[in-house]
Amino acid sequence: MSSSEPQTDRELLIQMNEKLDRIVDCSDDHEVRIRELEHSFWKMIGLTAAIAFVTGLFGSKINGG
């Protein structure tokens, strides 16, 4: 056995718990990143809609509409 392998059931449970904590932290980090991307997505849609509205408004005035 190598030195990193658990010698008892207790050590095994401790290692499993540590790994599970890391997985949960990673999952929480991904959730935060995804929420930030979703917020920026809606901001870009709003900005694009505003630009399209202004372009359409002034474009119709230029063409005599």
MOLIN-V143339 format. One record per helix or strand of 3 or more residues. SS is the DSSP state (A for helix, B for strand). FROM is the first residue (numbers start at 1). LEN is the number of residues. If there is no record, write none. Layout:
ss=SS from=FROM len=LEN
ss=SS from=FROM len=LEN
//
This chain:
ss=A from=9 len=54
//
